[in-house]
Amino acid sequence: MAAAQRIVIENCSIATVDADDTEYASGYLVLAGNRIEALGAGSAPEGLENVVRRIDATGHLATPGLINTHHHFYQWITRGLATDHNLFDWLVALYPIWARIDEPMAYTAARGSLAMMARGGVTTAMDHHYVYPRGTGDLSGAIIRAARETGVRFTLARGSMDRGESDGGLPPDFAVESLDGALAATEATVKEHHDPSFDAMTQVAVAPCSPFSVSTELLRNAAELARRLGVRLHTHGSETVEEEKFCHELFGMGPTDYFESTGWLGEDVWMAHCVHMNDSDIAAFARTGTGVAHCPSSNARLAAGIARVPDMLAAGVPVGLGVDGTASNESGELHTELRNALLINRLGAHKESALNARQALRLGTHGGARVLGRAAETGSLEAGKLADVVLWKLDTLAHASIADPVTALVFGAAAPVTASFVNGRQIVADGRLLTVDEDAVARATRDEARRLAQLAAQR
């Protein structure tokens, strides 16, 4: 890396979230190009060449960038609706609105979702987009373009639904695809956009929506497609008691057994929510290496329940954090999920021993990287890994009297982001995005939300 331009960050606390949870009370990081070249205690080495910038990060905590493992960007323009509904009633209320989504709406909503996460420390995002109404344009391409413009590392989970209302599903028939159409469109998206390289900025996963909106044939064929193409698999699983009842009535088994029967357990699979898991389910996930995207705020918003995250971690299940769609988590921020994951899990059986601050931070960083299949590349601060780094300001009124910086970050108020780097490029400075105009994005999302509401009212 001798010829690479270097950025030196000094005088900050560092939580590496490596395998040993190494931390430095005062240390440095050297970013060379798009990699972390070196880090450690004390001052940076003398004599470094091509140093283009030095950052005095006194009063800050450096962590890996946060990694979001479950989201639905399009919901940014349907926030604040059906606020007192459970999952199934919420879906019935909102599917007719979502079925009017078109390409400009998908692009604008993605920009809003991405901007909110990025300014709050997210460096790797994902979007599970599964609503593809007929004749509405290139929705996947629009979402990927928004992520590229925002500057975050991104996984598009190309979703699909083929079980409409006439087949016993929840979405309107005109909002679902045919089995063959969904598979063909998914394969085309993978071939056009997926980058398997170490420092990829865009990857694609195969992601049928859920057991109650997808046929068994689509689930089974999607798993075969993903493995033929060498990409990951994602869906919703075990989110509510209603879903469990649905699976027993329709398939004669619970969600986990159903997923296993269709090829949907494995190290290349992660599922959102997984709230209603018994001991056998957790053991199956641990045995197969199947990952979980834990979405504590959304689970609470929809009264779905408390996922057994401590038991999953104890069993060895990979677990990351997810914002989930902003129609069920209106804040749209992942850093608040660190705190909510810790607090909500302490309401469960394990009480105060459920999660601690460092476990919560690991869920939002290394855990997320593991779930997305990128733990060798990001999710911890280690030499040779990608330069995805966040500096959290912890010397203001909100945090200055908390001695431990990780406790301040997780237990305290949402900490300001002084700097966020993705692939070695700074995308946030002093809490504001450098890549897009936040105010323009806000105006556009308001306008598209109004247009969608008008279209939905005409149905």
C-alpha positions in Angstrom: 0.0 0.0 0.0 3.1 2.3 -0.3 1.5 4.3 -3.1 -2.0 4.6 -1.6 -3.2 7.9 -0.2 -3.4 7.7 3.6 -5.8 9.1 6.1 -4.6 9.1 9.7 -7.1 9.1 12.6 -5.6 9.7 16.1 -6.4 10.3 19.7 -9.7 8.3 19.7 -11.0 5.4 21.7 -11.3 2.4 19.5 -13.7 -0.6 19.7 -12.4 -3.0 17.1 -15.1 -5.7 17.5 -12.5 -8.3 16.4 -12.6 -11.9 17.7 -11.0 -10.8 21.0 -13.0 -7.6 21.4 -9.8 -5.6 21.4 -10.2 -2.0 22.5 -7.9 1.0 22.9 -8.5 3.8 25.3 -6.6 6.1 23.0 -5.3 4.9 19.7 -5.0 5.5 15.9 -6.1 4.1 12.6 -4.4 4.4 9.2 -6.6 4.1 6.2 -4.7 3.5 3.0 -6.9 3.6 -0.1 -10.0 1.5 0.6 -8.4 -0.6 3.3 -7.4 -0.3 7.0 -3.7 -0.5 6.9 -2.9 -0.3 10.6 -4.4 0.5 14.0 -3.3 0.3 17.6 -2.7 2.1 20.9 -1.0 5.5 21.1 0.1 7.6 18.2 0.3 6.5 14.5 3.7 5.4 13.2 6.2 8.1 12.1 7.3 8.4 8.6 4.1 7.5 6.8 4.1 8.5 3.1 1.3 10.1 1.1 -0.7 11.2 4.2 -3.4 13.5 2.7 -5.2 14.1 5.9 -4.8 13.8 9.7 -7.9 13.8 11.9 -7.6 14.6 15.6 -10.4 12.5 17.0 -10.1 13.5 20.6 -13.4 12.8 22.4 -14.5 10.2 19.8 -15.1 6.5 19.7 -14.1 4.7 16.4 -16.1 1.6 15.6 -16.7 -0.5 12.5 -19.5 1.0 10.3 -22.9 -0.3 11.2 -24.4 -3.0 9.0 -28.1 -3.2 8.4 -29.4 -6.7 7.6 -33.1 -6.1 6.9 -35.0 -3.2 5.4 -37.7 -2.2 2.9 -36.7 1.1 1.5 -40.0 1.7 -0.4 -41.8 2.1 2.9 -40.1 5.5 3.5 -43.1 7.1 1.7 -45.7 5.2 3.7 -44.6 6.0 7.2 -47.0 6.7 10.0 -49.9 4.6 8.7 -51.7 1.7 10.4 -49.9 2.5 13.6 -52.1 0.3 15.9 -52.1 -2.9 13.8 -50.6 -6.4 14.2 -48.6 -7.7 11.2 -51.4 -9.3 9.2 -53.8 -6.4 9.6 -51.0 -4.0 8.9 -50.2 -5.8 5.7 -53.8 -5.9 4.6 -54.1 -2.2 5.2 -50.8 -1.3 3.3 -50.5 -3.8 0.5 -53.1 -1.9 -1.7 -51.0 1.3 -1.3 -47.6 -0.4 -1.9 -49.0 -2.0 -5.0 -49.0 1.5 -6.6 -45.3 2.0 -6.2 -43.5 3.0 -9.4 -39.8 3.6 -10.4 -39.6 7.3 -9.3 -41.2 6.4 -6.0 -38.8 3.5 -5.4 -35.8 5.7 -6.2 -36.9 8.5 -4.0 -37.9 6.3 -1.1 -34.6 4.5 -1.3 -32.7 7.8 -1.2 -34.6 8.8 1.9 -34.0 5.4 3.7 -30.3 5.4 2.7 -29.7 9.0 3.7 -31.2 8.5 7.2 -29.2 5.3 7.8 -25.9 6.7 6.4 -26.0 9.9 8.5 -26.4 7.7 11.5 -23.4 5.5 11.0 -24.5 2.8 8.6 -21.8 1.9 6.0 -23.4 -1.3 4.7 -27.1 -1.4 3.9 -29.5 -3.9 2.4 -33.0 -3.6 1.0 -35.5 -6.5 0.7 -37.6 -5.2 -2.2 -40.4 -7.6 -3.2 -43.2 -5.4 -4.6 -42.9 -5.4 -8.4 -46.3 -4.2 -9.8 -46.6 -4.7 -13.5 -45.4 -2.0 -15.8 -43.8 0.3 -13.2 -40.3 0.5 -14.5 -36.8 -0.8 -13.4 -37.4 -0.8 -9.6 -34.2 -2.8 -8.8 -32.0 -0.5 -10.9 -33.5 2.6 -9.3 -32.8 1.3 -5.8 -29.2 0.3 -6.7 -28.6 3.8 -8.3 -29.8 5.4 -5.1 -27.3 3.4 -3.0 -24.5 4.2 -5.4 -25.2 7.9 -5.2 -25.4 7.8 -1.4 -22.1 6.0 -1.2 -22.9 3.1 1.0 -22.0 -0.6 0.5 -25.2 -2.3 -0.5 -27.0 -5.7 -0.9 -30.2 -5.7 -2.8 -32.3 -8.7 -1.7 -34.3 -9.1 -4.9 -37.7 -10.2 -3.5 -40.7 -11.7 -5.1 -44.3 -12.7 -4.5 -46.5 -15.1 -6.5 -49.3 -15.9 -4.0 -51.9 -13.1 -4.5 -55.3 -12.8 -2.9 -56.9 -15.2 -5.3 -54.4 -17.9 -4.1 -55.0 -17.3 -0.4 -52.2 -14.7 -0.1 -52.3 -11.2 1.3 -51.1 -9.0 -1.6 -53.4 -7.9 -4.4 -53.1 -10.1 -7.5 -51.8 -7.2 -9.7 -48.9 -6.7 -7.3 -47.5 -10.3 -7.6 -45.4 -11.9 -10.3 -45.8 -15.3 -11.9 -43.4 -18.1 -10.8 -41.4 -18.1 -14.0 -41.4 -14.3 -14.2 -40.1 -13.8 -10.7 -37.3 -16.4 -11.2 -36.3 -14.9 -14.6 -36.3 -11.3 -13.3 -34.3 -12.3 -10.2 -31.7 -14.1 -12.3 -31.4 -11.2 -14.6 -30.9 -8.8 -11.6 -28.1 -11.0 -10.2 -26.3 -11.3 -13.5 -26.5 -7.5 -14.1 -25.7 -6.2 -10.7 -24.0 -8.7 -8.4 -20.3 -8.1 -7.7 -18.6 -11.0 -5.9 -15.3 -9.2 -5.3 -13.8 -8.5 -1.9 -14.5 -4.8 -2.0 -17.8 -5.0 -3.8 -20.1 -2.0 -3.4 -23.2 -3.8 -4.8 -24.3 -7.4 -4.2 -27.6 -9.2 -4.9 -29.4 -11.9 -2.9 -32.4 -14.0 -3.9 -35.3 -13.2 -1.6 -38.9 -14.4 -2.0 -41.0 -12.5 0.5 -42.5 -14.8 3.1 -44.4 -18.1 3.4 -47.8 -16.4 3.2 -47.0 -14.5 0.0 -44.9 -17.1 -1.9 -45.7 -20.5 -3.3 -43.7 -23.6 -2.2 -42.5 -23.9 -5.8 -41.1 -20.4 -5.8 -39.3 -21.0 -2.5 -37.8 -24.2 -3.7 -36.8 -22.9 -7.1 -35.4 -19.7 -5.7 -33.0 -21.7 -3.4 -31.9 -23.7 -6.4 -31.4 -20.5 -8.4 -29.3 -18.8 -5.7 -27.0 -21.7 -5.3 -26.5 -22.1 -9.0 -25.6 -18.4 -9.2 -23.5 -18.4 -6.0 -25.4 -15.7 -4.1 -27.2 -15.6 -0.7 -30.8 -16.2 0.2 -33.1 -14.1 2.3 -36.7 -14.1 3.5 -39.0 -13.4 6.5 -39.4 -16.2 9.0 -41.3 -16.9 12.2 -42.3 -13.3 12.7 -45.7 -13.8 14.3 -47.9 -16.5 15.9 -50.3 -15.9 13.0 -47.5 -17.0 10.6 -46.9 -20.1 12.6 -50.6 -21.0 12.6 -50.7 -20.3 8.8 -47.8 -22.7 8.2 -49.3 -25.5 10.3 -52.7 -25.1 8.6 -51.3 -25.0 5.0 -48.2 -27.1 5.2 -48.7 -29.3 8.3 -45.5 -28.1 10.0 -44.0 -25.0 11.6 -42.0 -22.3 9.7 -38.6 -23.7 10.4 -39.4 -27.3 9.3 -41.2 -25.9 6.2 -38.1 -23.8 5.3 -35.9 -26.8 5.8 -38.1 -28.9 3.5 -37.7 -26.4 0.7 -33.9 -26.0 1.0 -34.0 -22.8 3.0 -31.6 -23.5 5.8 -27.9 -23.1 5.4 -24.8 -20.8 5.8 -25.9 -18.9 2.7 -29.4 -18.1 4.2 -30.5 -15.4 6.6 -34.1 -14.6 7.8 -35.7 -11.5 9.2 -37.3 -11.5 12.7 -37.4 -15.1 13.8 -39.4 -14.1 16.9 -41.3 -17.3 17.5 -38.6 -19.9 17.6 -38.6 -22.9 19.9 -35.5 -24.8 21.1 -35.7 -27.2 18.1 -35.8 -24.2 15.7 -32.8 -22.5 17.2 -30.9 -25.8 17.1 -31.7 -26.2 13.4 -30.5 -22.6 12.7 -27.3 -23.3 14.7 -26.6 -26.7 13.0 -27.0 -25.2 9.5 -25.4 -21.8 10.1 -28.6 -20.0 9.1 -28.5 -16.3 10.1 -31.1 -14.0 11.7 -31.8 -10.3 11.1 -33.1 -9.1 14.5 -35.4 -6.1 14.2 -36.3 -5.1 17.8 -38.2 -1.8 17.1 -40.3 -3.2 14.3 -41.1 -6.3 16.4 -42.3 -4.0 19.1 -44.2 -1.7 16.8 -46.2 -4.6 15.4 -46.5 -6.3 18.7 -44.9 -9.4 17.2 -43.0 -10.4 20.4 -39.4 -10.6 21.7 -37.0 -12.7 19.7 -34.8 -15.1 21.7 -31.6 -13.4 20.7 -29.5 -14.5 23.8 -30.5 -18.1 23.2 -29.6 -17.8 19.5 -26.2 -16.4 20.3 -25.5 -19.0 22.9 -26.3 -21.7 20.4 -24.0 -20.1 17.8 -26.6 -18.7 15.4 -25.3 -15.7 13.4 -27.4 -12.7 14.4 -27.3 -9.1 13.0 -29.5 -6.1 13.4 -32.2 -4.7 11.0 -34.1 -1.4 10.8 -36.9 -3.2 8.9 -39.2 -1.1 6.7 -40.0 2.4 7.9 -43.7 1.7 7.8 -43.0 -0.3 11.0 -40.0 1.6 12.3 -40.6 5.2 11.4 -37.2 6.5 12.6 -35.3 4.5 10.0 -32.1 4.5 12.0 -29.9 1.5 12.8 -27.9 3.1 15.7 -31.0 3.3 17.8 -31.4 -0.5 17.3 -28.3 -1.1 19.3 -30.0 0.4 22.4 -33.4 -1.1 21.6 -32.0 -4.6 21.1 -30.4 -4.5 24.5 -33.3 -3.0 26.3 -36.1 -5.1 24.7 -34.2 -8.4 25.2 -33.8 -7.5 28.9 -37.6 -7.7 29.1 -37.4 -11.4 28.1 -36.5 -14.5 30.2 -32.8 -13.6 30.7 -33.6 -10.2 32.2 -30.5 -8.0 32.9 -28.1 -10.7 31.7 -29.7 -10.9 28.2 -27.3 -8.6 26.4 -24.6 -6.1 27.3 -23.3 -3.1 25.5 -20.5 -4.9 23.7 -22.8 -7.7 22.5 -25.2 -5.1 21.2 -22.4 -3.3 19.3 -21.3 -6.7 17.9 -24.8 -7.4 16.6 -24.8 -4.1 14.7 -21.3 -4.6 13.2 -19.6 -8.0 13.0 -22.8 -9.9 13.4 -24.3 -8.1 10.5 -21.3 -8.7 8.3 -21.5 -12.4 9.2 -25.2 -12.5 8.3 -24.5 -10.9 4.9 -21.6 -13.2 4.2 -19.0 -10.4 4.4 -17.3 -11.0 7.7 -13.9 -11.5 6.0 -14.2 -8.0 4.5 -15.9 -5.7 7.0 -17.7 -5.6 10.4 -14.6 -5.2 12.5 -11.6 -2.8 12.6 -8.6 -5.0 11.5 -5.6 -4.5 9.3 -6.5 -5.6 5.7 -10.2 -5.1 6.1 -12.2 -2.6 4.2 -12.0 1.0 5.4 -15.6 1.2 6.7 -15.2 3.3 9.9 -17.4 5.6 12.0 -16.3 8.3 14.5 -18.9 8.9 17.1 -18.7 12.2 19.1 -19.0 11.4 22.8 -17.7 14.5 24.5 -20.9 16.6 24.4 -23.6 17.0 27.1 -25.4 13.8 26.0 -22.4 11.5 26.7 -19.5 13.2 28.4 -20.2 12.0 31.9 -20.3 8.3 30.9 -16.8 7.0 31.4 -17.0 3.9 29.1 -17.4 4.9 25.5 -19.1 1.7 24.3 -21.6 2.1 27.2 -22.1 5.7 26.2 -22.8 4.7 22.5 -25.2 1.9 23.3 -27.0 3.1 26.5 -26.9 6.8 25.8 -28.8 9.0 23.4 -28.1 8.6 19.7 -24.5 9.8 19.3 -23.6 12.3 16.6 -21.5 11.0 13.7 -18.5 13.3 13.1 -17.2 11.2 10.3 -18.2 8.1 8.4 -16.0 6.4 5.8 -17.1 3.8 3.3 -14.4 2.1 1.2 -12.0 4.8 2.4 -14.3 7.6 1.2 -15.8 10.0 3.7 -19.6 10.2 3.2 -20.6 12.0 6.5 -19.1 15.0 8.1 -20.4 16.5 11.4 -23.7 14.7 11.0 -24.5 15.7 7.5 -24.2 13.7 4.3 -21.5 14.7 1.8 -22.9 12.7 -1.1 -26.5 13.9 -1.4 -28.5 17.0 -0.5 -30.5 15.9 2.6 -33.0 18.8 2.2 -33.6 18.0 -1.4 -34.1 14.3 -0.6 -36.6 15.3 2.2 -38.6 17.4 -0.2 -38.7 14.7 -2.9 -39.8 12.0 -0.4 -42.7 14.3 0.8 -43.8 14.9 -2.8 -43.7 11.2 -3.7 -45.5 10.2 -0.5 -48.3 12.6 -1.5 -48.4 11.3 -5.0 -48.6 7.7 -3.8 -51.4 8.6 -1.4 -53.4 10.2 -4.2 -53.0 7.2 -6.5 -54.0 4.8 -3.7 -57.1 6.9 -3.0 -58.2 6.5 -6.6 -58.3 2.7 -6.5 
